Amino acid sequence: MNGTKRALALLVICAVALGMVAPAAVAVKPLLPNEMGVRAYSYIEELQEIPRVSGTAAEAEAALVIQEWFEGLGYATEIQPFSYVRGGVTYDSQNVIAYKPASRPAARGPKAGPTQQVIVGAHYDKVPRGRGADDNASGVGVMLEIAERISKYRLPYDLVFIAFGAEEVGLRGARHYVANMSEADIARTAAMVNYDSLIVGDKLYVHAGQANRITWVRDEMLKYAERHDLPLEMQPGLNPAYPAGFSPGFSDVAVFDQAGIPVAAFESTNWEIDDMDGYTQTEQYGSFWHTDNDDLDIIEELLPGRPMVRLEAFTKVGYEFLKHYRP
């Protein structure tokens, strides 16, 4: 074989070899899309396939899947089991916790205090009806995409991601987690950011906590939304029971708010229709959560394109906050 033929043969062999290994490499760890929300959408598609009703074996299965996702992103993880009694029956559930320790100091010298931490959470369980795409695979999806995007940053604070179990039966996972926090950990928690039901509502909201009325986290989120021209707003307070800008007190975020931790609670609904209490998500179709319509295929059929618009905005705002926050 002459030199030219030998070179061509080597090129063919290399091309074949690359063709054999490249697809496998891409399948293991695909590149993170530049467009915000794309990865969150794919997590929703996968998670809604698991009938993860609170306190069931399927909920435990979903917890292991979420743990595997976090570990695939390089996070140290923990399953935090707990039990609760409902209707005289004891059920088992679990939180999934992922950790990213601070990798650079926020301050130096004798006046430097304990390292602050930020908690980001979303519940992964669902009610028996529907597939739980909006409530709350959407929140888990956004949380996981943010975890992936922020994973390589050197942050001056500890970052904790929590997928809560048994939210739908009384915020059980959040209550268990907060009950097991030390006073020191509560004191050093600068913020808790919560995602719940993000892809259906007519509008995009962020709330501060109604219990402690600390608003700086909410206000920071609104600042980043304005900077990036994203349609995030505060609920307008048309119902006197819910002052403008504050959470109605549902979802896991309420437990952290009651513990005195500053919170920002994200949701997509419509606070300007029906009883003006946020429970009616859309003017056209009413509410999707806790119904058979909480299914990504149905949501896309009735509200085509809306999920991606919502996911992009919520992911962008949360990511920008975590990237730029400095204790």
Sequence and secondary structure as in RCSB ss.txt:
>XXXX:A:sequence
MNGTKRALALLVICAVALGMVAPAAVAVKPLLPNEMGVRAYSYIEELQEIPRVSGTAAEAEAALVIQEWFEGLGY
ATEIQPFSYVRGGVTYDSQNVIAYKPASRPAARGPKAGPTQQVIVGAHYDKVPRGRGADDNASGVGVMLEIAERI
SKYRLPYDLVFIAFGAEEVGLRGARHYVANMSEADIARTAAMVNYDSLIVGDKLYVHAGQANRITWVRDEMLKYA
ERHDLPLEMQPGLNPAYPAGFSPGFSDVAVFDQAGIPVAAFESTNWEIDDMDGYTQTEQYGSFWHTDNDDLDIIE
ELLPGRPMVRLEAFTKVGYEFLKHYRP
>XXXX:A:secstr
  HHHHHHHHHHHHHHHHHHHHHHHHHHS    SSTTHHHHHHHHHHTTS  BTTSHHHHHHHHHHHHHHHHTT 
EEEEEEEEEEETTEEEEEEEEEEEE  SS S  STT     EEEEEEE  B SSS  IIIIIHHHHHHHHHHHHH
TTS  SSEEEEEEESSGGGTSHHHHHHHHTS HHHHHHEEEEEEE S SSSSEEEEEB TTT   HHHHHHHHHH
HHTT  EE     STTS TTB  S STHHHHHHTT  EEEEEEE TTSTTSSS   BTTTB  TTSTT SHHHHH
HHSTTHHHHHHHHHHHHHHHHHHH   
